[in-house]
Amino acid sequence: MAKYERRLNGNFNELLNKIHNDIINGSISVSYEDGSDISINGVRIAVRVYERYSMTGGNRVSLNVTLVGHDNNLFISAIASGGSQAVFFKFNTFGEENFLDLCRESVEDYISNR
C-alpha cells in the first residue's frame, strides 16, 4: 500500500477535475471504476476509485482518491493497493507507487500553478 495526503487551498471542483483527468490520461490501461459525492453542512466529499494494469507487477492495482473540502480548505487522501503478488507479505510495490505518483504529481502541479 502506498499513501499520499495533503492539505491545501483551492477550488474543490477544479482540483477534482484536474486529478481525474490527469489520472485517466496518465496511462493507457487506467479505468475509472466508480465514485461517490456528498455534501454535509457545507463540507463536500468526493471519492474516486481507479484501476490500472501494472507491467512491473504483472497485475492490476487500484487507486482510491478522497477529496474533502470546506470553502477553499481542501484535504486529499490517495491510497494505492494491489501491487504485490506475495501470499503472506508484500514485495514489489512499484506499481502502487507509480500509480500514486499520477495523483501526487497532479496535486503538486495544481499547487504550483495557483
C-alpha positions as CSV (number, residue, x, y, z in Angstrom):
1,M,0.0,0.0,0.0
2,A,1.2,3.5,-0.9
3,K,-0.4,6.7,0.5
4,Y,-0.3,10.4,-0.2
5,E,-2.1,13.0,1.8
6,R,-2.1,16.8,1.6
7,R,-3.9,19.9,2.9
8,L,-4.1,22.8,0.5
9,N,-6.2,25.8,-0.5
10,G,-8.1,25.8,-3.8
11,N,-11.3,25.2,-5.7
12,F,-12.9,21.9,-5.0
13,N,-14.3,21.3,-8.5
14,E,-11.1,22.5,-10.3
15,L,-8.9,20.1,-8.3
16,L,-11.3,17.2,-8.5
17,N,-11.5,17.6,-12.3
18,K,-7.7,18.0,-12.7
19,I,-6.9,14.9,-10.7
20,H,-9.5,12.9,-12.6
21,N,-8.2,14.0,-16.0
22,D,-4.6,13.6,-15.1
23,I,-5.1,10.0,-13.7
24,I,-7.3,8.9,-16.7
25,N,-4.8,10.4,-19.2
26,G,-1.7,9.2,-17.3
27,S,-1.8,5.6,-18.5
28,I,-3.5,3.7,-21.4
29,S,-4.7,1.0,-19.0
30,V,-6.4,3.3,-16.4
31,S,-10.1,2.8,-15.9
32,Y,-12.4,4.8,-13.7
33,E,-14.3,2.3,-11.6
34,D,-16.8,4.3,-9.6
35,G,-17.2,7.3,-7.4
36,S,-19.4,8.9,-4.8
37,D,-20.1,12.6,-3.9
38,I,-21.8,14.0,-0.9
39,S,-22.2,17.4,0.8
40,I,-22.9,17.7,4.5
41,N,-23.3,21.1,6.2
42,G,-21.1,22.8,3.6
43,V,-18.4,20.1,3.7
44,R,-18.0,18.4,0.3
45,I,-16.6,14.9,-0.1
46,A,-15.7,13.1,-3.3
47,V,-14.4,9.5,-3.5
48,R,-13.0,8.1,-6.8
49,V,-11.7,4.6,-7.5
50,Y,-9.4,3.9,-10.4
51,E,-7.6,0.7,-11.6
52,R,-4.8,0.1,-14.0
53,Y,-2.5,-2.7,-15.1
54,S,1.0,-2.7,-13.6
55,M,3.6,-4.0,-16.0
56,T,6.2,-4.3,-13.2
57,G,3.9,-6.4,-11.0
58,G,2.0,-8.2,-13.8
59,N,-1.3,-7.4,-12.1
60,R,-3.9,-4.7,-11.6
61,V,-3.6,-2.0,-9.0
62,S,-6.2,0.3,-7.6
63,L,-6.2,3.9,-6.5
64,N,-8.7,5.4,-4.1
65,V,-8.8,9.2,-4.1
66,T,-10.8,11.1,-1.4
67,L,-11.2,14.8,-1.6
68,V,-12.7,16.8,1.3
69,G,-13.4,20.5,1.0
70,H,-15.0,23.3,3.0
71,D,-14.9,26.7,1.3
72,N,-11.3,26.8,-0.1
73,N,-9.8,24.5,2.5
74,L,-9.1,21.1,0.9
75,F,-7.7,17.8,2.0
76,I,-6.8,15.0,-0.3
77,S,-6.1,11.4,0.6
78,A,-5.0,8.9,-2.1
79,I,-4.2,5.3,-1.4
80,A,-3.0,2.7,-3.9
81,S,-3.0,-1.0,-3.3
82,G,-2.8,-4.4,-5.0
83,G,0.6,-4.2,-6.5
84,S,2.1,-7.3,-4.9
85,Q,1.8,-11.0,-5.8
86,A,3.1,-12.4,-2.5
87,V,0.8,-14.6,-0.3
88,F,2.0,-13.7,3.2
89,F,3.9,-10.4,2.8
90,K,4.2,-7.5,0.4
91,F,7.0,-7.0,-2.0
92,N,7.2,-5.3,-5.4
93,T,5.1,-2.3,-4.6
94,F,6.5,-0.3,-7.6
95,G,3.1,-0.5,-9.4
96,E,1.3,1.1,-6.5
97,E,3.9,3.9,-6.1
98,N,3.8,4.6,-9.9
99,F,0.0,4.8,-9.9
100,L,0.0,7.0,-6.8
101,D,2.5,9.3,-8.5
102,L,-0.2,10.3,-11.1
103,C,-2.3,11.7,-8.3
104,R,0.6,13.2,-6.3
105,E,2.0,15.0,-9.4
106,S,-1.4,16.3,-10.3
107,V,-2.0,17.9,-6.9
108,E,1.6,19.3,-6.7
109,D,1.1,20.8,-10.2
110,Y,-2.2,22.3,-9.2
111,I,-0.5,23.9,-6.1
112,S,2.4,25.2,-8.2
113,N,0.2,26.8,-10.8
114,R,-2.1,28.7,-8.4
